[in-house]
Amino acid sequence: MILEVETLCPARGVADRIAAHLLESRLIACANRSRTVVSLYRWEGEVRAEEEYSLRVKTRIELAEAVEAAILELHPYELPAVLRHEVQANAGYEAWVIAETREA
C-alpha cells in the first residue's frame, strides 16, 4: 500500500511550488497537478465558487505526517484540505514510490 495525498491550490504556481518542495525533500515520489476545477463551498457564512488546481502526490504511508506538515506550511489558505487515501497499486509502482522517497 502507498499513500496518495490531495490538496487544492488557488494557482498553478502554488501547486508547483508545493510539489517541487516535496520532491526535493524526497517526501514524495511524484505529483500530479490537474487543470482547474471549480470548487463550490461555504466559507464564513457565504457560498463561494472558485477555480482551483488539484494537486495529488504519492508517498509512503509512514511519511503522511511530514507530507501534511509541509503542505500546511507552504499553502496560502487559512484552512487547506489535505486528504489522505491509502491505495493499492501494482507491485512495481509501489516499489518505485518506496525507492524514491526517504525513510520516515
QUIHU-V662393 format. One record per helix or strand. SS is the DSSP state (alpha for helix, beta for strand). FROM is the first residue (numbers start at 1). LEN is the number of residues. If there is no record, write none. Layout:
BEGIN
ss = <SS SS>
from = <FROM FROM>
len = <LEN LEN>
END
This chain:
BEGIN
ss = <beta alpha beta beta alpha beta alpha>
from = <2 12 30 46 61 83 91>
len = <8 13 14 14 14 5 10>
END
